[in-house]
Amino acid sequence: MAHPYVTIDLQKIEHNTRTIVNLCRAHGITVTGVTKGTCGHPDVAKAILRGGVVGLGESQLENIQRLKSAGVETSYLLLRLPALGEVDDVVTLADVSLNSELGVLAALSQAAGRRQRVHDVIVMVDLGDLREGVWPADLPAFLQEALQFPGVRVIGVGTNLACFSGVMPNANNMQRFVDLVGEIEGAGITLHVVSGANSSGLSLIAAGRMPPRINHARIGEALLLGRETMHRQAWPDTFQDAFVLHGEILELKKKPSAPLGERSEDAFGHLNVFANHGIIDRALVNVGREEVTVEGIVPCDQRLTILGASSSYLVVDVTAAAGCYQVGSEMTFFLNYAALLTVMTSVYIEKRSMDGRRMSAAR
Ligand SMILES: *Cc1c(COP(=O)(O)O)cnc(C)c1O
């Protein structure tokens, strides 16, 4: 079987991690490395740990379980808010979880109590990105309640920006966050962890404008793809190509650039527009929507243009590189985060190390 495959350069991932960890350390910030973009791949997780993070962050308990079975020993932070039905697994698999609901904390407390344990939690605060988190005005009362649960220990507070509404972290909203932390501590509650950043906060940290009270970051994309996420700029001294997708050309023919005949929607309900520039060289590659979020890939060869995709094919204009590609030729692609997520999760994409070894798939 000739599956399309993704090559994973573990040395580049380790290097990226070390760059980010050193930057954060210089500003008093420890880093939890987020592996969810790789479906919790054990080799990637190990590379990230070699790069100096204090633990791993995952959104799926299943991924934490797989990492642990693969012998990856570290502290695990569950990033996605726990579901009520999974609290027993949360307290056994995760060392820390992010939380925003008192009902869930009560259930976690009971689940931990049943095992004579105490489960650590970080309470999330919503600074305006409008995804997870307690509203700032409600935080003091929330924490007073949370401290009553014997099976959970509130080790700190956190906030997440940029991911849902695209609200950017800046000196203003971060200061609001640490002011709130000061207010809570003024009331006699100790917060060890003040988790204030993901990859969108790196520019603020590097500029020395992240308030010093922030001492923890949860970073994924910058380690895996070498980018901050406010402007998706390549981060200095990191690699953007630790992951490369490889497909194979299944058909290569000269055909018109514009479709013939009366047209309606494509297989995915889109009305596509195709420019007419005569006869072109069209390649069909074996990476379709079943394998990857096609909008998130860019051909490594800049002469190539992606024309579109269906569930099993990518259609590429190779006219500008005519003669360089044949049926059976490989075509390679850089990935963005969405594409990485799908490629690492797809059962149709083989995972390979740089020496061509087949890596055990995450799933
Ligand atoms: C995914 C996630 C992160 C990591 O975000 P990046 O932009 O990849 O650095 C951090 N925190 C939470 C809560 C997340 O879900």
The ligand as an SDF file (V2000), in Angstrom:
LIG
                    3D

 15 15  0  0  0  0  0  0  0  0999 V2000
   -4.8030   24.3670   22.3030 C   0  0  0  0  0  0  0  0  0  0  0  0
   -4.6550   25.1120   23.5530 C   0  0  0  0  0  0  0  0  0  0  0  0
   -3.4650   25.7860   23.8500 C   0  0  0  0  0  0  0  0  0  0  0  0
   -2.2930   25.8410   22.8870 C   0  0  0  0  0  0  0  0  0  0  0  0
   -2.5080   26.8260   21.9270 O   0  0  0  0  0  0  0  0  0  0  0  0
   -1.4220   27.1700   20.7930 P   0  0  0  0  0  0  0  0  0  0  0  0
   -2.0080   28.3130   20.0730 O   0  0  0  0  0  0  0  0  0  0  0  0
   -1.2720   25.9540   19.9630 O   0  0  0  0  0  0  0  0  0  0  0  0
   -0.1580   27.5080   21.5050 O   0  0  0  0  0  0  0  0  0  0  0  0
   -3.3800   26.4420   25.0640 C   0  0  0  0  0  0  0  0  0  0  0  0
   -4.4010   26.4520   25.9360 N   0  0  0  0  0  0  0  0  0  0  0  0
   -5.5670   25.8310   25.6840 C   0  0  0  0  0  0  0  0  0  0  0  0
   -6.6580   25.8940   26.6830 C   0  0  0  0  0  0  0  0  0  0  0  0
   -5.7370   25.1490   24.4890 C   0  0  0  0  0  0  0  0  0  0  0  0
   -6.8850   24.5250   24.2360 O   0  0  0  0  0  0  0  0  0  0  0  0
  1  2  1  0
  2  3  1  0
  2 14  2  0
  3  4  1  0
  3 10  2  0
  4  5  1  0
  5  6  1  0
  6  7  2  0
  6  8  1  0
  6  9  1  0
 10 11  1  0
 11 12  2  0
 12 13  1  0
 12 14  1  0
 14 15  1  0
M  END
$$$$
